[in-house]
Amino acid sequence: MTGGPATAPAATGHGLDGATARRRFVTVSFLFWLPIGMSIATGVLLFTERGMGLAAIAACYAVHSLTAAAMELPTGGLSDVIGRRPVLAVAGLLNLTAFTLIGLGAAVWAIVLGMGLMGLARALSSGPAEAWYVDTVHAHAGPDADLRTGLARGSSATSAALALGTLLGGGLPWLLGLVPGAGEWPADTTGGLVIPLSVPALLGALIEVVFVLYVLSALPEPPRPRTTLRRVVGGVPAAIAAGLRLGARDALIRRILLTASAAGAALAAVELLTPGRAAALMGAAESGALVFAGLACAGFLCSALGSQLAPLVARLTGSSERAVLVSLGLVALGLTLLGLTAHSMSTLATAVAVTGYGLVYLGLGAAGPNENDLLHRRVDASGRATALSVQSLSLQLVAAGAGLAAGTLPTGPLPWLLAAAVLLAGALLWVRCVAPVAPENVRLDRDNRPTALQETHPHA
């Protein structure tokens, strides 16, 4: 090998069958996202308690998104070069450090650094686990093996972890407040570093230790060709260029990337604006965190349900493309309902807003497995993690910009309706169906360039 990265081995599971690989993929997905879920309910409110305004909080989340975006392609290429397992383990260690900084950080620089490290971990984790699963299934059952079921279960595990984590993260500060002295004692003994709202992040750091140990023990990979630091550094840019060419030259992948961008706008608006609405409804940060935790838990359960329904939606609509169209239409409807109820806290408006929130996550959950099924049938193992990283890059870049915009726009319907318009535009990309291309028709040559790429054609 003289220039490009090491070619991914044909078999990556050391004889693991599809069911075992699926269980391990589900477990890794659950363990990675559980601590992140624990920090969701309290993140915005914790930063508020530290004295930060909404615009500053939006800037912190933008640091996360921009770091993830900047590192998506380099880290995706790194996984294709040195393997999935070591990259996932490093992601867990980075998250461990990030949650510790966020939980203990009273200074803005510590919070910003923690968000940046979490963004780097997000970039590292965005492709390797799924790439490991798909490679293992292909090695065991061939390139025509069913992927959608395993991808749906992995997505459901992610949503379940976020739901449970959010419920735990929102409930812990509230429970500490019920016990006399329990909330004040950590703050008094640590000089204010540990407050009830920071406990979920610190507990999440402990879970990251379990994640790293599981990754190192449960995701076997065959030995890759021996490489050097020079080859690794030289191979990553080649993988990056290959990923960019995939998006530039293939019409179906372009649709997937643009759809990911639209989803990023929706998630940025929901994650930034919903905690404040919950706190305003309840009148206090801790009780607002609990309400938001319950709401987010319900949202992630809707996402898990949507992921489980993804194969059924594809069968009922006739194709994965139409399934994505219908699913994203639900997301746009949900954002519209959230926007129309932004100025009211009546019982009816709250019920409509909760319904809209559920539709957002139900639609995103149903769209994801169908999009990724199309993606995995478009690329082969040598560039799979890179392709996933390009997809995540699209989401993170738009999420960063949308979050900053939502933080500066006046509160009310406008931010929600703008996000709904972006989502609707993403849905309309799928009005015309395309013919899938088998992965063996889109592979990387020895210089890591896509070859035999076929432009998509509408179905008759």
C-alpha positions as CSV (number, residue, x, y, z in Angstrom):
1,M,0.0,0.0,0.0
2,T,1.4,3.3,-1.0
3,G,-1.3,5.9,-0.8
4,G,-4.8,5.1,0.2
5,P,-6.0,3.6,3.5
6,A,-6.0,0.0,4.2
7,T,-8.9,-1.8,2.5
8,A,-11.5,-3.0,4.9
9,P,-11.3,-6.8,5.3
10,A,-14.0,-8.9,3.8
11,A,-15.1,-10.3,7.2
12,T,-15.2,-8.3,10.3
13,G,-17.0,-10.5,12.8
14,H,-14.7,-13.4,13.5
15,G,-17.5,-15.8,12.6
16,L,-20.3,-13.9,14.5
17,D,-23.7,-14.7,13.1
18,G,-26.2,-12.1,12.2
19,A,-28.3,-12.4,15.3
20,T,-25.3,-12.1,17.6
21,A,-24.0,-9.1,15.7
22,R,-27.4,-7.5,15.9
23,R,-27.6,-8.0,19.7
24,R,-24.1,-6.5,20.2
25,F,-24.9,-3.6,17.9
26,V,-28.1,-2.9,19.9
27,T,-26.2,-3.0,23.2
28,V,-23.4,-0.7,22.0
29,S,-26.0,1.8,20.7
30,F,-27.9,1.7,24.0
31,L,-24.8,2.2,26.2
32,F,-23.4,5.0,24.1
33,W,-26.6,7.1,24.1
34,L,-27.8,6.4,27.6
35,P,-25.5,9.0,29.3
36,I,-26.2,11.5,26.5
37,G,-29.9,11.1,27.3
38,M,-29.2,11.7,31.0
39,S,-27.7,15.1,30.1
40,I,-30.5,16.2,27.7
41,A,-33.1,17.1,30.3
42,T,-30.8,19.2,32.4
43,G,-28.3,20.6,29.9
44,V,-29.9,23.9,29.0
45,L,-31.2,24.3,32.6
46,L,-27.8,23.5,34.1
47,F,-26.1,26.1,32.0
48,T,-28.8,28.6,32.9
49,E,-28.2,27.9,36.6
50,R,-24.5,28.5,35.9
51,G,-25.5,32.1,34.8
52,M,-25.6,31.7,31.0
53,G,-28.2,33.3,28.8
54,L,-30.0,31.6,25.9
55,A,-27.7,33.1,23.3
56,A,-24.6,31.9,25.2
57,I,-26.2,28.4,25.6
58,A,-26.9,28.3,21.9
59,A,-23.2,29.2,21.2
60,C,-22.1,26.3,23.5
61,Y,-24.3,23.9,21.5
62,A,-22.9,25.3,18.3
63,V,-19.4,24.5,19.6
64,H,-20.6,20.9,19.9
65,S,-22.2,20.8,16.5
66,L,-19.3,22.6,14.7
67,T,-16.7,20.4,16.3
68,A,-18.6,17.3,15.3
69,A,-19.0,18.7,11.8
70,A,-15.3,19.6,11.5
71,M,-14.2,16.1,12.6
72,E,-16.9,14.0,10.9
73,L,-15.0,13.2,7.8
74,P,-11.5,12.8,9.3
75,T,-12.8,10.5,12.0
76,G,-15.0,8.5,9.6
77,G,-12.0,8.0,7.4
78,L,-9.9,7.0,10.5
79,S,-12.4,4.2,11.2
80,D,-12.1,2.9,7.7
81,V,-8.3,2.9,8.1
82,I,-7.6,1.5,11.6
83,G,-10.8,-0.2,12.5
84,R,-14.2,0.4,14.2
85,R,-13.4,-0.8,17.7
86,P,-10.5,1.6,18.6
87,V,-12.4,4.6,17.3
88,L,-15.5,3.8,19.4
89,A,-13.4,3.2,22.5
90,V,-11.7,6.7,22.1
91,A,-15.2,8.2,21.6
92,G,-16.3,6.7,25.0
93,L,-13.2,8.1,26.7
94,L,-13.8,11.6,25.3
95,N,-17.4,11.5,26.4
96,L,-16.3,10.5,29.9
97,T,-14.0,13.6,30.0
98,A,-16.8,15.8,28.5
99,F,-19.5,14.8,31.0
100,T,-17.0,15.3,33.9
101,L,-16.2,18.8,32.7
102,I,-19.9,19.7,32.1
103,G,-20.9,18.3,35.5
104,L,-18.2,20.1,37.5
105,G,-17.6,23.1,35.3
106,A,-18.6,26.4,36.9
107,A,-16.5,28.4,34.4
108,V,-17.6,29.0,30.8
109,W,-14.3,27.7,29.4
110,A,-14.9,24.3,31.1
111,I,-18.4,24.0,29.7
112,V,-17.2,25.0,26.2
113,L,-14.4,22.5,26.3
114,G,-16.7,19.8,27.5
115,M,-19.2,20.5,24.6
116,G,-16.3,20.5,22.2
117,L,-15.1,17.1,23.4
118,M,-18.6,15.8,23.2
119,G,-18.8,17.0,19.6
120,L,-15.6,15.2,18.8
121,A,-16.9,12.0,20.5
122,R,-20.1,12.3,18.4
123,A,-18.0,12.5,15.2
124,L,-16.0,9.5,16.2
125,S,-19.1,7.4,17.0
126,S,-21.3,8.4,14.1
127,G,-20.3,5.5,11.8
128,P,-18.1,2.8,13.3
129,A,-20.7,0.8,15.2
130,E,-23.2,0.7,12.3
131,A,-20.4,0.0,9.9
132,W,-19.2,-2.9,12.1
133,Y,-22.7,-4.4,12.2
134,V,-23.2,-4.1,8.4
135,D,-19.8,-5.5,7.6
136,T,-20.4,-8.4,10.0
137,V,-23.8,-9.3,8.5
138,H,-22.4,-9.1,5.0
139,A,-19.5,-11.3,5.9
140,H,-21.9,-13.9,7.4
141,A,-24.8,-13.8,4.9
142,G,-23.6,-11.9,1.9
143,P,-24.3,-8.5,0.4
144,D,-28.0,-9.2,-0.1
145,A,-28.7,-9.9,3.6
146,D,-31.5,-8.0,5.3
147,L,-30.1,-4.8,6.9
148,R,-33.3,-2.9,7.6
149,T,-34.4,-5.0,10.6
150,G,-31.0,-4.7,12.4
151,L,-30.7,-1.0,11.6
152,A,-34.3,-0.4,12.9
153,R,-33.5,-2.3,16.2
154,G,-30.3,-0.3,16.6
155,S,-32.2,2.9,16.1
156,S,-34.8,1.8,18.5
157,A,-32.1,1.0,21.1
158,T,-30.7,4.5,20.7
159,S,-34.2,6.0,21.2
160,A,-34.9,3.8,24.2
161,A,-31.6,4.8,25.7
162,L,-32.3,8.4,25.2
163,A,-35.8,8.0,26.6
164,L,-34.6,6.2,29.7
165,G,-31.6,8.5,30.2
166,T,-33.7,11.6,29.8
167,L,-36.2,10.3,32.4
168,L,-33.4,9.5,34.8
169,G,-31.6,12.7,34.2
170,G,-34.7,14.8,34.7
171,G,-35.9,12.9,37.7
172,L,-32.6,12.8,39.7
173,P,-32.5,16.6,40.5
174,W,-36.2,16.6,41.3
175,L,-35.7,13.6,43.7
176,L,-32.7,15.2,45.3
177,G,-34.9,18.3,46.0
178,L,-37.4,16.2,47.8
179,V,-34.9,14.9,50.4
180,P,-34.1,17.6,53.0
181,G,-30.5,18.7,52.6
182,A,-29.7,16.3,49.8
183,G,-29.6,19.1,47.2
184,E,-27.5,21.5,49.3
185,W,-24.9,19.0,50.7
186,P,-23.1,18.3,47.4
187,A,-22.9,22.1,46.6
188,D,-21.7,22.9,50.1
189,T,-19.0,20.2,50.1
190,T,-17.7,21.0,46.6
191,G,-17.8,24.8,46.7
192,G,-20.8,24.9,44.4
193,L,-19.3,22.7,41.7
194,V,-21.8,19.9,42.1
195,I,-25.5,20.9,42.2
196,P,-28.5,18.7,41.7
197,L,-28.7,19.6,38.0
198,S,-25.1,18.4,37.4
199,V,-25.6,14.9,39.0
200,P,-26.9,13.3,35.7
201,A,-23.8,14.4,33.8
202,L,-21.5,12.9,36.4
203,L,-23.4,9.7,36.5
204,G,-23.2,9.6,32.7
205,A,-19.4,9.7,33.0
206,L,-19.5,6.5,35.0
207,I,-21.6,4.8,32.4
208,E,-19.0,5.7,29.7
209,V,-16.6,3.5,31.5
210,V,-18.9,0.5,31.0
211,F,-19.3,1.5,27.3
212,V,-15.6,1.5,26.7
213,L,-15.1,-1.9,28.4
214,Y,-18.0,-3.4,26.4
215,V,-16.7,-2.1,23.1
216,L,-13.2,-3.5,23.7
217,S,-14.5,-7.0,24.6
218,A,-17.6,-7.5,22.4
219,L,-16.8,-6.0,18.9
220,P,-14.1,-8.3,17.5
221,E,-12.5,-7.4,14.2
222,P,-10.0,-9.5,12.2
223,P,-6.4,-8.2,12.0
224,R,-6.1,-5.3,9.6
225,P,-3.0,-4.9,7.4
226,R,-0.1,-3.5,9.5
227,T,0.1,0.3,9.1
228,T,2.2,3.2,10.2
229,L,1.3,6.6,11.5
230,R,2.3,8.1,8.2
231,R,0.0,5.7,6.3
232,V,-2.9,6.5,8.7
233,V,-2.4,10.2,8.4
234,G,-2.0,9.9,4.6
235,G,-5.0,7.6,4.3
236,V,-7.5,9.7,6.1
237,P,-7.6,12.5,3.6
238,A,-8.1,10.0,0.8
239,A,-11.1,8.6,2.7
240,I,-12.4,12.1,3.2
241,A,-12.1,12.9,-0.5
242,A,-13.8,9.7,-1.4
243,G,-16.7,10.5,0.9
244,L,-17.1,13.9,-0.6
245,R,-17.1,12.5,-4.1
246,L,-19.8,10.0,-3.1
247,G,-22.0,12.9,-2.2
248,A,-21.1,15.0,-5.2
249,R,-21.5,12.3,-7.9
250,D,-24.4,10.2,-6.7
251,A,-28.0,11.6,-6.8
252,L,-29.5,9.3,-4.2
253,I,-26.7,10.0,-1.7
254,R,-27.2,13.7,-2.3
255,R,-30.9,13.3,-1.3
256,I,-29.9,11.5,1.9
257,L,-27.4,14.2,2.8
258,L,-29.9,17.0,2.2
259,T,-32.5,15.2,4.3
260,A,-30.0,14.9,7.1
261,S,-29.5,18.6,6.9
262,A,-33.2,19.2,7.2
263,A,-33.4,16.9,10.2
264,G,-30.5,18.9,11.8
265,A,-32.6,22.1,11.6
266,A,-35.6,20.3,13.3
267,L,-33.5,18.8,16.1
268,A,-31.7,22.1,16.8
269,A,-35.0,23.9,17.3
270,V,-36.6,21.2,19.4
271,E,-33.6,20.7,21.7
272,L,-32.9,24.4,22.3
273,L,-36.5,25.7,22.7
274,T,-38.4,23.0,24.4
275,P,-36.7,23.0,27.8
276,G,-37.5,26.7,28.2
277,R,-41.1,26.1,27.3
278,A,-41.3,23.4,30.0
279,A,-39.6,25.6,32.6
280,A,-42.0,28.5,31.8
281,L,-45.0,26.2,32.1
282,M,-43.9,24.9,35.5
283,G,-42.3,28.2,36.8
284,A,-39.1,26.6,38.2
285,A,-36.0,25.0,36.7
286,E,-36.0,21.7,38.6
287,S,-39.7,21.0,38.0
288,G,-39.3,22.2,34.4
289,A,-36.4,19.7,34.0
290,L,-38.7,16.9,35.2
291,V,-41.5,17.9,32.9
292,F,-39.1,18.1,30.0
293,A,-37.6,14.8,30.9
294,G,-41.0,13.2,30.7
295,L,-41.7,14.9,27.4
296,A,-38.3,14.0,25.9
297,C,-38.8,10.4,27.2
298,A,-42.1,10.2,25.4
299,G,-40.5,11.7,22.3
300,F,-37.7,9.2,22.2
301,L,-40.2,6.3,22.7
302,C,-42.0,7.7,19.7
303,S,-38.7,7.6,17.8
304,A,-38.2,4.0,18.9
305,L,-41.7,3.2,17.7
306,G,-41.1,4.9,14.4
307,S,-37.8,3.0,13.9
308,Q,-39.6,-0.3,14.6
309,L,-42.3,0.7,12.1
310,A,-39.8,1.7,9.4
311,P,-39.9,-1.7,7.6
312,L,-43.7,-1.7,7.7
313,V,-43.9,1.8,6.4
314,A,-41.7,0.9,3.5
315,R,-43.9,-2.1,2.7
316,L,-47.1,-0.1,2.9
317,T,-45.8,2.8,0.8
318,G,-44.1,0.6,-1.7
319,S,-40.5,1.7,-1.3
320,S,-38.0,3.1,1.1
321,E,-38.1,6.4,-0.7
322,R,-41.8,6.9,-0.3
323,A,-41.4,5.8,3.4
324,V,-39.0,8.7,3.9
325,L,-41.4,11.1,2.2
326,V,-44.3,10.2,4.5
327,S,-42.1,10.1,7.6
328,L,-40.6,13.6,7.0
329,G,-44.1,14.9,6.3
330,L,-45.0,13.9,9.8
331,V,-42.0,15.8,11.2
332,A,-43.0,19.0,9.3
333,L,-46.5,18.7,10.7
334,G,-45.3,18.3,14.2
335,L,-43.0,21.3,14.0
336,T,-45.9,23.4,12.6
337,L,-48.1,22.4,15.6
338,L,-45.3,23.4,18.0
339,G,-45.1,26.7,16.3
340,L,-48.8,27.5,16.3
341,T,-49.0,26.8,20.0
342,A,-45.8,28.7,21.0
343,H,-47.7,31.7,22.5
344,S,-50.2,29.8,24.6
345,M,-50.1,27.7,27.7
346,S,-53.7,26.7,27.8
347,T,-54.6,23.0,28.3
348,L,-55.6,22.6,24.6
349,A,-52.5,24.3,23.3
350,T,-50.3,22.2,25.6
351,A,-51.9,19.0,24.3
352,V,-51.5,20.1,20.7
353,A,-47.8,21.0,21.3
354,V,-47.2,17.6,23.0
355,T,-48.8,15.9,20.0
356,G,-46.6,17.9,17.6
357,Y,-43.5,17.0,19.7
358,G,-44.4,13.3,19.4
359,L,-44.9,13.5,15.7
360,V,-41.5,15.1,15.2
361,Y,-39.7,12.1,16.8
362,L,-42.1,9.5,15.3
363,G,-41.3,10.7,11.8
364,L,-37.6,11.0,12.4
365,G,-37.5,7.5,13.8
366,A,-39.3,6.0,10.8
367,A,-37.2,7.9,8.3
368,G,-33.8,7.0,9.6
369,P,-33.6,3.2,8.9
370,N,-35.1,3.6,5.5
371,E,-32.6,6.3,4.6
372,N,-29.7,4.2,5.9
373,D,-30.9,1.1,4.1
374,L,-30.7,3.0,0.9
375,L,-27.2,4.3,1.8
376,H,-25.7,0.9,2.7
377,R,-26.9,-0.5,-0.6
378,R,-25.1,2.3,-2.3
379,V,-21.6,1.9,-0.8
380,D,-19.4,-1.0,0.1
381,A,-17.3,-1.8,3.3
382,S,-14.2,0.2,2.2
383,G,-16.1,3.5,2.6
384,R,-19.1,2.7,4.7
385,A,-18.1,4.6,7.9
386,T,-16.9,7.5,5.8
387,A,-20.3,7.7,4.0
388,L,-22.1,7.7,7.4
389,S,-19.8,10.5,8.6
390,V,-20.7,12.6,5.6
391,Q,-24.3,12.1,6.5
392,S,-23.7,13.1,10.1
393,L,-21.7,16.0,8.9
394,S,-24.6,17.4,7.0
395,L,-26.8,17.1,10.0
396,Q,-24.3,18.7,12.4
397,L,-23.5,21.7,10.1
398,V,-27.1,22.7,9.7
399,A,-27.9,22.0,13.4
400,A,-25.2,24.4,14.4
401,G,-26.5,27.2,12.2
402,A,-30.1,26.5,13.0
403,G,-29.4,26.5,16.7
404,L,-27.6,29.9,16.6
405,A,-30.5,31.3,14.5
406,A,-33.1,29.9,16.9
407,G,-31.2,31.4,19.9
408,T,-31.3,34.9,18.4
409,L,-34.8,35.0,16.9
410,P,-37.6,36.3,19.0
411,T,-39.4,33.7,21.0
412,G,-42.7,32.5,19.6
413,P,-43.9,30.7,16.4
414,L,-41.1,32.0,14.1
415,P,-38.3,29.6,14.9
416,W,-40.6,26.6,14.9
417,L,-42.2,27.5,11.6
418,L,-38.9,28.2,9.9
419,A,-37.7,24.7,11.0
420,A,-41.0,23.2,9.6
421,A,-40.4,24.9,6.3
422,V,-36.9,23.5,6.1
423,L,-38.2,20.0,6.9
424,L,-40.9,20.2,4.3
425,A,-38.4,21.1,1.7
426,G,-36.4,18.0,2.7
427,A,-39.5,15.9,2.4
428,L,-40.3,17.1,-1.1
429,L,-36.9,15.8,-2.3
430,W,-38.4,12.3,-2.1
431,V,-41.5,12.9,-4.3
432,R,-39.6,11.3,-7.2
433,C,-38.5,7.8,-6.4
434,V,-35.1,6.4,-7.5
435,A,-33.8,3.0,-8.3
436,P,-31.4,1.5,-5.7
437,V,-27.9,0.5,-6.9
438,A,-26.2,-2.6,-5.3
439,P,-23.1,-1.8,-3.2
440,E,-20.9,-3.8,-5.5
441,N,-21.7,-1.2,-8.2
442,V,-20.5,1.7,-6.0
443,R,-17.1,0.9,-4.6
444,L,-13.8,2.6,-4.0
445,D,-10.8,1.9,-6.3
446,R,-7.3,1.5,-5.0
447,D,-6.9,5.2,-4.8
448,N,-10.1,5.3,-2.7
449,R,-12.2,7.0,-5.5
450,P,-15.8,6.0,-6.1
451,T,-16.1,3.9,-9.3
452,A,-19.0,2.8,-11.5
453,L,-21.3,5.3,-9.9
454,Q,-24.7,5.3,-11.6
455,E,-27.0,8.2,-11.7
456,T,-30.4,7.3,-10.3
457,H,-33.4,7.1,-12.6
458,P,-37.1,7.5,-11.7
459,H,-39.2,4.4,-11.5
460,A,-41.6,4.0,-14.4
